[in-house]
Amino acid sequence: MEKDFTAKDYLVTAYGFTASDFKYIEEYGIAVDKIRRELSFFERGITKIDLDRTATVCDGIFSFSETEMEALVSCFEAHKNDYVIEKFVPASGAASRMFKFLIDFVNDFHPDNETINAYINRKKALELSVFLVGMEKFPFYDLVLEEVKSFYNNYDAFSQDEKYYYFISMMLSQEGFDFANKPKGILPFHKQGSILHSPIIKHLKETTAYTESLGVQKLHFTVSEEHLQEFEAIVNQNKANASVSYSFQHLATDTLSVDMNNVPFRLEDGNLFFRPGGHGALIENLGQLQSDVIFIKNIDNVAFNHFEEIVFYKKALGGLLFQLQQETFFYLQQLENNTLSNLDEIVTFANERLNVFLPKDFSKYSYENQKQELYQLLNRPIRVCGMVKNEGEPGGGPFWVNEDNGTVSLQIVESSQIDQQSESQKKIFAESTHFNPVDLVCGVKNYKGEKFNLNDFVNPNAGFIVQKTKNGKDIKAYELPGLWNGAMANWVTVFVEVPLVTFNPVKTVNDLLKPAHQQE
């Protein structure tokens, strides 16, 4: 109670919070001390991550031969029925970024005023050129064209520019398909014969291939509440034998926004303005799953082709997790039972198999303190993360990070987490050889079979401040530590090189023209 009172007292004194504010906060389900902590980030800033060096093959990233990968797959197949396995797919949010260049086109072009070529030259709209050239190859082409022709009786009399314009308008308008306001999960990504497939269907197919344990296949989507019925409709038509569950981002993970002077921003009705805290909020959703092993993959990372290869490497990552967990659990039991007099074997295992390193003065610790340190280092959730070679995709990568206790740890780091004013940090970040494709398999229970409290392993200082607008006004918002960044910062982290064929994201609609998404 002392902590809550102190936080409330501070918010009243420093920001003029009222009794009605606290009532609103309570009804929202947000802890007062959480608000106080977030406001402190605006006041003093957030300490940036200190990169030591980029993680590379043989220095933080394991690279296995094909034979070794096959052995890991065999391990997965041999032991999968010992675990409850589930796939976790973050699928919230609309696909607006996927169609941004087309939205700009519809808002800024009219066929009566200029030609599309003139618009492309004026806006340097190369993405639009690619879209138009490949338009007939998009899976939704026939669907949209049929609707355009039905809506415009004089379609055949249109100029080519008009046909392009009204086609794109039909894709995006609320009266048409409204693609940009729908979640990626339900959009038509692939076409097989006359059948359109959404990412949901692809994830269901993958789930069947590598999560089945004792005859059960489990898939969990995090979705926006307003899109739940659309997800359910597709799943119910295609789910086969999979057990599919859903969850929403918890309101209690929303964060308070401030104006540019760090004063809490208020809506027209006087209420404080909270906004979703980013995908890092999903650590709560992940923590509520009761499965032993959880695969994580983004909603848009699916492919029409290469299915068998993708499944193969998923199983390999799973097999490696099984091996590492079994070895880790063995050593934890020895530490608990005091059956190992020489700790060097555990230290070697931690260094060579887990890339986990001890404080520099570890040798000076007493024997009991060494045991305690090793126990704490090993008794954590484990994640095995696939890494692909960096080919310029935006997003995070694998790095060695300097920690406050003098050690280094492996982390997935985004550019927003580093000091952009530091040339040395920018240089290290630019030297990254690999990219994080969000291809994870997680062991979330301890050696006693108990579920870890995943919130215990979040680095709360790994979030970041972003600038947004609300009601035409500039505001600042706090983004929670990302799900595979700061939210998993204190997990045991193992990086493994996987081929690019496993990474086929659809960040813009034009990505659907790539070979991985086209019928061969």
C-alpha positions, 0 to 999 in steps of 0.5 A: 500500500505504501508504494501505491500511496507514494505513486498517487501522491506524486501524480497529484503533486506533479501532474494534478491528477484528481480523484476522477482520474484515479477512478478512470485509471482503476476502471481501465485496470492500469496500476498507478505505479506503472503510470508513475514509472512510464512518466519517469521515462518521459522525464529522464529519457530511456537509457539506450542499449549498449552494443558490444558487437554484432553476433555472427556465425561462430560468435553468438550464432550457431550454424549447423550442417545439413546432417546436424539439422537432420539429427535435430529434426529426428530429435524433435520427432522422437520427443515431441509427444513428451510436450504440449506444443503450441504455435503463437501468432501475433495477428492484431492490427490493420494492414494499412502499412501494407497498402500505404503507397496505394492509399497515397495514390488514391488520395492524391490522384484523379484521372481527370487531372493527370496521367498515372505516368505523370503522377509516378514521375512527380511522386517518384512512385516506383512501388506503384509502377511495380504494382501496376506491372504485376497487377494481374499476378496478385491473388485478388486480381480477378476478385477485385476486377469482377467487382469493379466491372459490376459496379461500373457498367461503362468499365470497358469505355474507361481509359487504362489509367481510369481502370487502374485508378478504379481498381485500386479504389475498389481494393481500398474503399469502405464500399469495396474491399477495404483491404487497408482496414482489415487485418493481414490475417484475413487478406487473400495472400495466395491463389491455388486454382480458383481458391484464395488462401489467407495467412490464417489458412497457411498458419493452420497448415503449418500448425498441423505439420509441427505442433501435433503432440499426442494427436493434438495440434494447437494454434493461438492468435492474438487479434483485435476484438473487432476482427475476431469474428472474421478470424473465427469464420475462416478458421471454422471453415478450414481448421481441420483437427487443430485446436485454435484459441484467441486472445486480445491485447490487455487494456491494462498494458496500454500506456499513458501519452503526454504532450510535447512538454511531458504533460499527460495528454487529455481527450476532449472529455478530460480523460487521460489518453492511453494507447496500446503499448505495442507488441511487447504487451503480448508477453501477457498473452504468451504468459497465459498459455499453458503449453510446454513449448511455444513456436512464435511466428508473425502473421505475414511470414507465410509462403505459397512455396517451400512448405516442406523446407520451412517445416523442416527448419521449424522442427530443427529449432524445436529439436535443439530446444529439446536438447538444450532444455534436457541438458539445462534441467539435468544441471539444475537438478544437480545444483539443487541436489548438490550432487556435483562438486566441480562446477566447471562442467556447468560453466562450460555448458553455459558458455559453449551451448547456451552462449551464457557468460558469468561475471568476470569476478565469478572465480572469486565467489564462494562455492555456494555463491557460484552455485547460486549464480549458476542456478539463476543463470540456467533457471530461466525461459529458453528461446531458440531463435532462427536468424537469416542473413541480412539482406537489408530488411528493416527490423532487428538483428542479433547482437552482443549487448553490454550489461550493467553487471559487466557481462554481455548477453545475446539480444535481438535489437531494433535500431530505435533501441540504440543511441543514434548520436553515437557513431560507434553504436551506429557502426556496430548496428550497420555491421549486422550480418543477420536479421531477426525473422521472428522465428522462435521456439520457446521453452516456458516451463522450469525443470520442475514443470512449473510455468515461468512468470514471464513478466519476471524476465522483462527488461522494463528499461528496454522500451522506447518513446515514439512521437504520434499525433492525436486529434491533430496534436503532437504527442509522445507515447511510451512503447513497451519493450518489444515481445522478442526484444526487451520483453525477453531480454532476460531469457536464455537466448540461442541464435541459429542460422536458418536459410532465407527460404524460411523468411517470406514476410509481406510488408507491402502488397508488392511482396506478394509478387515474389516467387515464394508467394506465386504458384510455381 
